């Protein structure tokens, strides 16, 4: 009597070979080495979507009855479309065994998941967020995924991509900070700001304001003096004329 391998194991191995031979755009998937019924996937956000630049990690949990029963689908990385670590209610998940087709493969499941992710149709396990929030999640997904040991173990090539991107982001931050400091220094020098020789701090524009006030006071006093002299001269002339 020959021992036959479980149907799920044989089918999932076939699906894995197909994925390696014909990769699905934006999707990478790997089963756990210790358990072929647990698959981990990564979806790269398409260029024309608010998920662009993000890496979205999740899991597919198959039963021993696969392909006759659908898997459970979870999303691990915060994304703004699906709740994290919650079973997703999709036509390709175990929420709807009545709509499941045994001919569907792992590639079909993940393609359907990506398609539904790009939609806005609500379902159990989905959530609402703005485009801005989705883009913020996409940026945050880099560091978030790198904290996951299983992610690092199963997707070393993607981890290299993320590491390079994080390094570039850090370099850009440093350049921006340096440019900001240089601009601030230039502006301070242009306005006369800086530290005085006695340890005091010059206030931009203060010296000019003090000089302006002094000249204004002198000018006002001079006008008053001239006015007084003119008035005295007129009075003197009037008195002299009356004496005549």
C-alpha positions in Angstrom: 0.0 0.0 0.0 1.5 3.3 -1.1 1.5 6.4 1.2 0.1 9.4 -0.7 0.9 12.9 0.4 -2.0 15.1 1.5 -3.7 16.9 -1.3 -3.1 20.3 0.2 0.7 19.8 0.4 1.0 18.6 -3.2 -1.2 21.4 -4.5 0.6 24.1 -2.5 4.0 22.9 -3.7 2.7 23.1 -7.3 1.5 26.6 -6.7 4.8 27.6 -5.2 6.7 26.3 -8.3 4.3 28.3 -10.5 4.8 31.5 -8.6 8.6 31.1 -8.9 8.3 30.4 -12.6 5.7 33.1 -13.3 5.9 35.8 -10.7 2.8 37.9 -10.1 3.4 41.7 -10.5 3.7 43.5 -7.1 3.4 40.3 -5.1 5.9 38.0 -3.4 4.9 34.9 -1.4 6.7 32.3 0.7 5.4 29.4 2.8 6.9 28.9 6.2 9.7 26.3 5.9 8.2 24.4 8.9 4.6 24.6 7.8 3.6 24.8 4.1 0.0 25.6 5.2 1.1 29.0 6.5 2.1 31.4 3.7 3.4 34.9 4.1 3.1 37.5 1.3 4.3 41.0 0.5 2.4 43.4 -1.7 4.4 46.3 -3.2 2.2 49.3 -3.6 1.6 50.0 -7.4 2.9 53.2 -8.8 -0.5 54.7 -9.6 -2.0 54.1 -6.2 -1.8 55.8 -2.8 0.1 52.7 -1.6 3.1 53.4 -3.8 6.4 53.0 -2.0 4.8 50.7 0.7 5.4 47.1 1.5 2.4 45.3 2.9 3.0 42.0 4.7 0.3 39.5 5.5 -0.5 35.8 5.8 -2.6 33.1 4.2 -3.6 30.2 6.4 -4.7 27.1 4.5 -6.5 24.1 5.8 -5.6 20.5 5.0 -8.7 20.4 2.8 -7.2 23.0 0.4 -7.9 23.4 -2.5 -11.5 22.4 -1.7 -11.7 24.9 1.1 -10.4 28.6 0.9 -7.8 30.0 3.2 -8.0 32.7 5.9 -6.5 36.0 4.8 -4.8 38.5 7.2 -2.9 41.7 6.7 -0.1 42.5 9.2 1.3 45.8 8.0 -0.9 49.0 8.7 -2.1 50.2 5.4 -5.3 52.2 5.7 -7.4 49.8 3.7 -7.6 46.6 5.9 -7.5 46.2 9.6 -4.4 44.5 10.8 -4.4 40.9 12.1 -8.1 40.5 11.3 -9.7 37.9 9.1 -10.7 39.6 5.8 -14.1 38.9 4.4 -13.5 38.4 0.7 -14.9 36.2 -2.0 -11.6 34.4 -2.1 -11.4 33.8 1.7 -12.9 31.4 4.2 -15.7 33.9 4.9 -17.3 32.8 1.6 -16.8 29.1 1.0 -19.9 29.1 -1.2 -18.1 31.3 -3.7 -14.8 29.5 -3.6 -13.4 27.8 -6.7 -11.0 24.9 -6.1 -9.2 25.8 -9.4 -8.0 29.1 -7.8 -4.3 29.0 -6.9 -2.2 31.1 -4.4 -1.5 33.4 -7.3 -5.2 33.9 -7.9 -5.9 34.6 -4.3 -3.1 37.2 -3.9 -4.1 38.9 -7.3 -7.6 39.1 -6.0 -6.5 40.6 -2.7 -4.4 43.3 -4.5 -7.4 44.1 -6.7 -9.7 44.5 -3.7 -7.1 46.5 -1.9 -7.1 49.1 -4.7 -10.9 49.4 -4.5 -12.9 51.3 -1.9 -15.7 48.7 -1.4 -16.3 48.2 2.3 -16.3 44.7 3.8 -15.7 43.0 7.2 -12.1 43.6 8.1 -11.7 46.8 5.9 -11.3 50.3 7.2 -11.5 53.8 5.8 -8.7 56.4 5.5 -7.8 59.4 3.4 -5.3 59.3 0.6 -2.8 61.2 2.8 -3.1 58.6 5.5 -2.5 55.8 3.1 0.6 57.5 1.8 1.8 58.0 5.3 1.2 54.3 6.1 3.2 53.5 2.9 6.2 55.4 4.3 5.9 53.9 7.8 5.7 50.4 6.4 9.4 50.3 5.7 10.5 50.5 9.3 7.5 48.6 10.6 8.2 45.5 8.5 11.9 45.5 9.4 10.9 44.9 13.0 9.3 41.6 12.1 11.6 38.6 12.3 9.5 36.3 10.1 9.5 39.0 7.4 13.3 39.3 7.6 13.7 35.5 7.4 11.4 34.9 4.5 12.0 38.0 2.4 15.8 38.9 2.5 15.8 40.5 -0.9 13.0 42.8 0.0 14.7 43.6 3.2 17.8 44.7 1.2 15.5 47.0 -0.9 14.0 48.5 2.3 17.4 49.0 3.9 18.7 50.9 0.9 15.6 53.1 0.8 15.9 53.8 4.5 19.5 54.8 4.0 18.6 57.2 1.2 15.8 58.7 3.3 18.3 59.2 6.2 20.8 60.8 3.8 18.2 63.2 2.4 17.2 64.1 6.0 20.8 64.9 6.9 21.2 67.0 3.7 18.0 68.9 4.4 19.1 69.6 8.0 22.5 70.8 6.8 20.9 73.0 4.2 18.5 74.4 6.8 21.4 75.2 9.2 23.4 76.9 6.4 20.4 79.0 5.4 19.7 80.0 9.0 23.4 81.0 9.4 23.3 83.1 6.2 20.2 84.8 7.2 21.6 85.6 10.6 24.8 87.0 9.1 22.8 89.1 6.6 20.6 90.7 9.4 23.6 91.4 11.7 22.6 88.8 14.2 25.4 87.1 16.2 27.3 87.2 19.4 29.0 90.3 20.6 32.6 90.5 21.7 31.6 90.9 25.3 29.4 87.9 25.2 26.2 89.8 24.5 23.9 89.1 21.6 23.2 91.6 18.9 19.5 92.0 18.1 19.0 92.5 14.3 17.9 96.0 13.5 18.3 97.3 17.1 21.3 99.6 16.6 19.7 101.2 13.5 16.5 101.9 15.5 18.4 103.6 18.4 20.3 105.8 15.9 17.1 106.8 14.2 15.5 107.8 17.5 18.5 110.0 18.5 18.4 111.9 15.2 14.7 112.3 15.4 15.0 113.9 18.8 17.8 116.3 17.7 15.8 117.3 14.7 12.7 118.0 16.8 14.7 120.2 19.3 16.3 122.1 16.4 12.9 122.9 14.9 11.7 124.1 18.3 14.7 126.3 18.8 14.4 127.9 15.4 10.7 128.5 16.0 11.4 130.2 19.3 14.1 132.5 17.7 11.7 133.5 14.9 8.9 134.1 17.4 11.2 136.3 19.6 12.4 138.3 16.5 8.8 138.9 15.5 7.8 140.1 19.0 10.8 142.4 19.1 9.9 143.9 15.7 6.3 144.5 16.7 7.4 146.2 19.9 9.9 148.4 18.1 7.3 149.4 15.5 4.8 150.4 18.2 7.4 152.6 19.9 7.9 154.5 16.7 
